[in-house]
Structure formats: structure tokens, C-alpha cells
Amino acid sequence: MRSVRRTALLASATLLAALLPFASARAADDPPPVPVDRFEGEVPFANPPAGGIFTWGSDTDDPPTLQLSSRVDAPEGEQVLSGTYDISGYGGFTHDFAFAEPAHDWSAHKGIRFWWDGQDNGKKIAFELKDGGANGEASELWTTSFTDDFTGWKQIEIPFTDFVYRTDYQPVGGIDHVLGLTQMWGYGVTLPVGAAGRFAMDGVELYGRADQSLRASVLTDAAVYPVKEGGTATVKVTVATTGSAPIDEPVTVAYETAGGSASASDYTPLKGEFTFPAGTASGTTRTVRVHTLKDKAASETAETIPLKLTVTGAKAPAETPQVVIDAHGLPYLNSKLPVKKRVADLLSRMSLAEKTGQMTQAERGAVGAGADIAADDLGSLLSGGGSTPTPNTPAAWAKMIDSFQLRAQATRFQIPLVYGVDAVHGHNNLVGATVMPHNIGIGATRDPRLAQRTGAVTAAEVRATGIPWDFAPCLCVTRDERWGRSYESFGEDPALVESMETVIQGLQGARSGEDLDRNDKVLATAKHFLGDGGTAYGSSTTGTYTIDQGVTTVTRKQLEAIHLAPYRTAVDRGVGTVMPSYSSLDIVGDGQGPVKMHARADMINGVLKGKLGFDGFVISDWNGIDQIPGDYASDVRTSVNAGVDMVMAPYAYKDFHTALMEEVRAGRVSEQRIDDAVSRILTQKFRLGLFEKPYADTSGASGIGSAGHRTVAREAAAESQVLLKNSGGLLPLKKSQKVYVAGSNADDIGNQSGGWTVTWQGSSGDITPGTTILEAMRKNSAQLTYSKDASAPTGGYDVGVVVVGETPYAEGVGDVGNGHDLELSAADKAAVDKVCAAMKCAVLIVSGRPQLVGDRLGDIDALVASWLPGTEGDGVADVLYGRRAFTGRLPVTWPRSEAQLPINVGDPTYDPQFPYGWGLTTLTKSPEGGAATLMALGAAAGAAERAGADDRGRALVEKARLIVQRKAGLRMTAAVAAPFADAEHLLLTGRYGEAVRKLTQAYRAA
């Protein structure tokens, strides 16, 4: 059967050669194909650093299955690589060459080709090369794609010139941004998402002969050249080659100013050519100058002058560079006018396309070099979690954002972009930034002034990289610790969340917005409106999530008291933007049932903008409108009419922009609604000073990760530590003690920083500069031994410290039931058991939510909730060794078992292991007294409350709380826990007298 098929193929090839002798002769000059993979078993399935094929994916079920299969129709040899996939996030496979062997040189060839067994599913398959660097996992990634729109085997040929540098993800710092081909480390295939499928592949090989027209390129130093009217634009034209070799044939560049919106009277027409002679070094530059002229018009919009380049002997630039004569003389450009007048003037001049473009936000990885910014009049870009420039440095961030802002200068009105990032605990996407404790730890500090300082540090570091907008803070009120976003919340009590909203002033400055144009302030975002922390377990319909993005079912009274209260405070504090939640809201008795928040006009238009008077703009979550039932046009119409002003459509920005214009033209979205949305967006852009200073002000870049900023983070880490148990006064430790340290989270900067650190999900390991808890302890201890798994001998130590907890996750990926639970790992449990059986021990739990301790509590002498302290482990050591006192208090209830969840302060049945607000102290002197003292404290607290003496009132309640804790100790019962937790809520709402009365009740029950 096979011999017949091959004979037929050979006959066909012979006939083709006879018909096309020229093609055959040219092919004869090519070097023979070089096999990369034959899939006959010569390359193993193996992970780096070994050479081999391996799979990968965004979640445990996303990597595809792979096998070598014998097939009679194999295009080459006997076997093919085949597999199945069902990918929700991303997934694929890679062939890395062995790290210990030299990289491969592919520069003599035209491209790479392989056989693919088509399924005719219309899906795009991404194909990626690994170029340069130290090895296959530390190389530059270059990508292209092909479409599976055929059936059966087809040989896919991809010239190396088709590959583009990946802008959405690079594993390491930038190397040279040139596809050199002289040091190749392998290739990868990214499979389609959204539907199960199968694939087969065979015969990967290099083909063809490289020639100069493929190897040499002509580049310009920019795509856009803004100049003031009458000024001269200088365009640098460079010849560059793959492998950086000199060109071996001449390259001629003809240039001409032609077309564009500028008229002949606006510039001096230019036409000419120059030649880079053979032997010219790669990187050689020539200059073309375009002179603009002043005319009699007092005011004009921006005008473009394309500089057409015709290249012979090399690849021409991907885009025609444009000289832009800046807009001038128009009222909206006058910084002395009130913002309201500037907005009105600009809005009156804009077309529908320009207005809807302002309402569109794209992901940086989707726009590539950014040509669509001007083409689609985009108003905003963002970096999703882990979407960073290469290298991931402050300078590279600023350069990247400036390049995007430059693109916006090619639009009529030169409206600057507003660029946003999720800097949720410091500038967490940037390697080397100061990473703060996550919000759950900030809530544990009970220190609003410190919360504001952490926000100020974050704002300064974010703005110093050219970013004016932060998608933070999260004002969720977490009501179920099975939620994978629990750590993004300040706590379970809306009063606690409200008290921490000083972070908004840290980010934005003055409530009026007058500080937003400073180089150390950013636009803040209150998220996720409304009820994201109250979703019911099992209600999520997003992939394998169990609770995130689910349904929050509440009465209207519960909604306003628990979930709406923080937004009222945020609006009062002048927050600039608000982001709706993915979740659905089901208000009991309103007859609507569960409705996605992106569609709830009654909440966004009615409550947020109407009742609360929010005057900023509403930004959707990532593809958030896509979850509204109906087709895409309906999603667009419903969300915008509900009050969403800007839509985050990361990779579907063109579809959104087109759909929104069609909805307006059809009368289904009013022009008045569009004008309202765009006015809100432009108002914030003017307040941010972007029209005057669109580019990065990097004067504050030296502060990124600085000692001063890390001092704030260290203080936050220290104050976030909650001492739950301290039998015999084991803590603080003494420097002279011989300490045995164990546990998975003792020496892992990635684990102690958690999700949303460098990447969306975060990761274990040494991912960013910082100090681990172990490193910090070593600075304080004269004698310290570390054994991660407690396998080292345990004899002869004064005390053991076991640091355990969670590994990083984010959003619904971290939901309990989605591959996660609240139990310590088997290894952590074993380490705790071994160390605590051998010596007095302190256990630190590094996690984004409470972990179940259960019966082990009796064997543990000291227990600390360390939360996710960020990069400054010194803060944890500060309280462990008594440099600072433990003062943190539980921001959420610590349950006895998962069966108790959800459990929150104020519940009718409340019997936790530790109540909300619990937190022992290591102050040198604890207050004395009993019931009589508490009665006196209650009277004094009531008087302070009536007099408005908040500081005194809080101090009196704190004294009463410590008295109760000393007596209650480990004898925690429901009768003690419920009033104790109630007292914490009362304290935060300023009812000091009633708080002490509740504490007195707890004291009597203890």
C-alpha cells in the first residue's frame, strides 16, 4: 500500500519537474534540507535542560497529550508525532535542544517546514522559534502562525522572514531583538483553545537557501516623527542583516514624500535615493530630513506626511514612516483653560470613530508595534498580568510606553493613550519593584496611614515607568475563604475595607484629582463593582472555577451594608475609575434573578453614577462583556448602555470598535451615551496631564526598589503579622538561641509574594529581588540551621521555626475545589510534626487565606499568620526577633474546618478557631485588670465616643481587647468568639463604648 502511494508521488514529482524546469534548476542550487525532527524516536520526550520534546500549559489540564504513532500515511518515515488537546487557557509543546550542547546554526536556510495533518477547523496554530541566549528557556521567542483550513497531510513552509518578535511574552531579558538564526535552540507549537481537538505532525526540516533579500532589512528609527509646524523631522534609515554580517550586494533606498493629510503648502516636497554599497556593515545609518512650513492658519489639527521608501536588495520597512505636524492653536490644547471646557471643545470636534476609539482598550501584546493605535484611534492600552517588555526593566517599560504614545501622535487630535496595569501590591509586574504585602496583610495591620504610604510607593514606582493608571485597589469584601481572590481583599468586614481606602489617596493624591499630573501619582481603580467577594461556592460557570465569577445572592439591605459601602467611600475619596465584577448579582425580590454586573444598568448607571455621584469612568474587566448572554453586538450594546465607558477588549479591540459604531449608527446606543463616556475618559486624561506630558517622566526611576520604598514594605510586612498563639512566651526569639528552620515557604521569594507577582499567577522560586524569611532570620540569629523538609537531625536546638503555607495562584485558578484546598501540603504537615515533636516550635503560615491547623494546634507553641508579606522578609524577622512588637489582627475569621465556610463576623452561628480581630501582642507590658477594669474602660470609651475623641476611644478598646485575649487564650468557644469579633466591627465603626461592652461579654464567657 505504501509503496504504491510513494511511487505515485514520485511520478507526480517527476512530471512537475518536467513541466517546471526552471523551478527544478533553482531548487538544485539550494542546500539539501536539514532534518530537525523525524519523529522516529531519535528525540526523546524529555524536559530541559535535556534535549527533547515536552508539553506545557496554563493549567493542569491544558498541556496536550503526545505520542509517537505508526501510520501508513506518514509523509516521512514510519511514525508521526500525534496527540489530543482540550485547552482553556494556553497549551502546546516544544522541542528544546540540549542545554549542554552547542546551539544550532540555521542561517544558511530560507525557512522551516513540516507536515501537518489538517482537520479543516479554521483554527490558527502558532509556531515559534527560540533564538539566541543561553539555552532554550533563556532565548528570544519569534512567532508566526498558519491556519488549519485543509484536510489531510500538507507541508507547511514558513520563511524565516515571516517570524516576528513576540511582544506579549519573553522568558528572559532582551538579547538583541534580531532573529540571528546562528544560535537556535528549538521550536514550539501553541495549539488552539476553546474546543477539543487532535493533531499530527511529521518531518520538521530546514529548507531553501538564504539570500540577501531575505537576510537584509531596511529599518527606520521610528514609525512616527512629530514636529512643530515649521520644524524639521529627521528620519534615520538603517540597513541590518540577520547574523549582523555586512551586506554582500548593494541596497538602494528611494524616498519620496507623498500622500497624507498635509497639503503641499505644509512642507517642502522631497524625492531622492541613496545606496548602501556592497560590504556595508550591518547597522549603518543614513539620514533623510523633511522640512515643514508655517502657514497662515492660527489653529489646525495634526497633519501627516508619509515618507514612502522603495527598497531594492533588501526587505523594506513593515510600515511607511510618517512625519506629523503637531496640532496647535485649538482650545483643548490650552492647559490654562478649565478641564471641563477643554473636554467640551475636543469632544465637539471628534468623529464617531474617534469617540468609540477612546472607549476601546487593547492589550499591548495584541497591537504589536502599535500601528493600530492610530488606525483605530485607540484610547487605551494595558498590560495584563505578566505582559511585560523585554527586558523587564524600568527603562524598557518607559521606552515601550513612549513608543505607543508616539503612535497616538499620528492621530488628528493627538489624544494620548492612558496605559493601565494591575499593580495590586506594588508595581508587581516589574522585576525589581518593591512588592508589598497583599491586601489581606494590609488589612491585618489595621493601619490606615501605612496603607496610604504603601499606595504612595506603588504610585511612584508605577508612574516612573511611564504608566499613569493602576487597576487597584480591590474593594472586595471577602466572605468565603474558598475564593481564589481572598488575598486581594482587605478583609471580611466592610468597615475594615473602608478604613483601608486611604490607599486611594496614596495612589491618586488629593480627592479633587488635582495631584494626578504629578510624576508620583496614578489614577486608581475601585474594583470589582459589585459583590465579587460574596459569590456562593459552586455558583461559578467559568471553566473549572468553583466560586470566582459566580453569583452573589443578597437582599438589598445586605448588598448596601456589605458590598456597596466600600464604593461609597471610594467615590467620596475621588477614585478616578471603577471596574465592574465578572460575577453576577442576584438581589432577592427584585425579579431579575442573577445578572452579570457588566450588564446591570441599575447598579452602574443608577447607583454608582446616579446615587453615589461617581464622575470618573467605568472600565470593564478583561473580556468582561463577553460573559453577558447573547451575541457580541448584544454584549456591546448592553454593557455600554449599562454604563461601561471603556471596554477592555484585549485581543478583540477591532471587533469591539466596529460593533460599537454599528450599534450607534443603528440607534441602539445613543450618541448622548457615547459623549458621556468619552467626556469621562477625556476628563481623566486631562487631569493626568497627558496632553502636556504624554511620555514617561523617569526622574523617579531611581526610587524603584529603593531602600526607602523597601522600608515602607518592610514595615507593612511586620505590621501584617498576626500572632495567633504564643504559649510560654516563645516569641520573640532571642539572637542567642540555636534555631532550626524548616518548611516549604522559609526560603522562597515567589511563595511569600504570591500571585500577581511578575506573572499573573505568580510562581515559586527566585523570581524577583527581595529578602526571604530565612535570609532575614539569618541576619538576626547567631546559630541557625535550615532544612526545608526537616530531614536534618533535630537534636540540640532551642527552638524550631517551620514556615509553611500555599504556593502562588490568582483568581479562580486558586479556588478551593479547583486543584486547591485549605489544608497544608503533606510535606508541610510532616515538617511541622517532626520539628514540633522534637523541640519548642513556632509555625508561620505564609498564605493568602487561613489554612486549617486542626488538632496540630496543641502541638504548636506559637502560631503566626504571615499572609503574603511580599519581598521584604526582614519585616517578618523584625517581629520574630522583637525588633518590633506583634500588633496585627485577623482581617478574616480563622475557621476550625472547611465545613464551617462561609464564616464571618456577625453570623448567627459563630464558632471559629480564632475570631475576626484576634491578634496577640508581644508588647513588653500587657495591661492588667479584670471585669471591673473593663467596666471602667467601657465608660471612658463611651465618653470618648461622644466627644469625638477617636484616638482615645481606639486606645481604650485596644486595652480592653488585650485584657480579654490574655484570659481567653486557647479556651476559644462560641460564647467568647462571637462578641469578640463583634467588638472589632464596632471599633472600626467608631462605637467604642459598645465595643468594650462586647469585649466584657467575651471576658465573662472565657
Salt bridges, closest charged atoms under 4 A:
ASP37 OD2 - HIS95 ND1 2.75
ASP73 OD1 - ARG71 NE 2.99
GLU76 OE2 - ARG38 NE 2.87
GLU78 OE1 - ARG2 NH1 2.55
ASP96 OD1 - LYS130 NZ 2.95
ASP117 OD2 - ARG71 NH2 3.13
GLU128 OE2 - ARG166 NH1 2.62
GLU137 OE2 - LYS130 NZ 2.63
GLU157 OE2 - ARG113 NH1 2.90
ASP168 OD1 - ARG166 NE 3.00
GLU205 OE2 - ARG113 NE 2.72
GLU229 OE1 - HIS328 NE2 3.49
ASP248 OD2 - ARG215 NH2 3.37
GLU300 OE1 - HIS328 NE2 3.42
GLU319 OE1 - ARG407 NH1 2.60
ASP345 OD1 - ARG349 NH2 2.98
GLU354 OE1 - ARG412 NH2 2.73
ASP372 OD1 - LYS654 NZ 3.49
ASP376 OD2 - LYS654 NZ 2.85
ASP376 OD1 - HIS657 ND1 3.84
ASP422 OD1 - LYS527 NZ 3.01
GLU461 OE2 - HIS709 ND1 2.73
ASP480 OD2 - ARG482 NH2 2.70
GLU488 OE2 - ARG485 NE 2.75
ASP493 OD1 - HIS985 ND1 2.91
ASP515 OD2 - ARG518 NH1 3.95
ASP520 OD2 - ARG518 NH2 2.90
ASP532 OD2 - HIS528 ND1 2.87
GLU560 OE2 - LYS611 NZ 3.47
ASP590 OD2 - ARG600 NH2 3.01
ASP602 OD2 - ARG600 NH2 2.75
ASP621 OD2 - HIS528 NE2 3.85
ASP645 OD1 - LYS609 NZ 2.91
ASP645 OD1 - ARG673 NH2 2.40
GLU663 OE1 - ARG637 NH1 2.66
GLU663 OE1 - ARG668 NE 2.84
ASP675 OD1 - LYS355 NZ 2.83
ASP676 OD2 - ARG673 NH2 2.96
ASP676 OD1 - ARG680 NE 3.20
GLU692 OE2 - ARG342 NH2 2.58
GLU715 OE1 - ARG453 NH1 3.10
GLU719 OE2 - ARG884 NH2 3.27
GLU806 OE2 - ARG849 NE 3.00
GLU811 OE1 - ARG485 NH1 3.23
GLU823 OE1 - LYS829 NZ 3.28
ASP833 OD1 - ARG856 NE 2.84
GLU872 OE2 - ARG710 NH1 2.58
ASP874 OD2 - LYS779 NZ 3.10
ASP878 OD2 - ARG714 NE 2.76
ASP878 OD1 - ARG883 NE 3.08
ASP911 OD1 - ARG896 NH2 3.33
ASP951 OD1 - ARG954 NH2 2.68
GLU958 OE1 - ARG889 NH1 3.37
GLU958 OE1 - ARG961 NE 2.99
ASP982 OD2 - LYS998 NZ 3.72
GLU984 OE2 - ARG446 NE 2.81
GLU984 OE2 - ARG889 NE 3.04
GLU994 OE1 - ARG997 NE 3.04
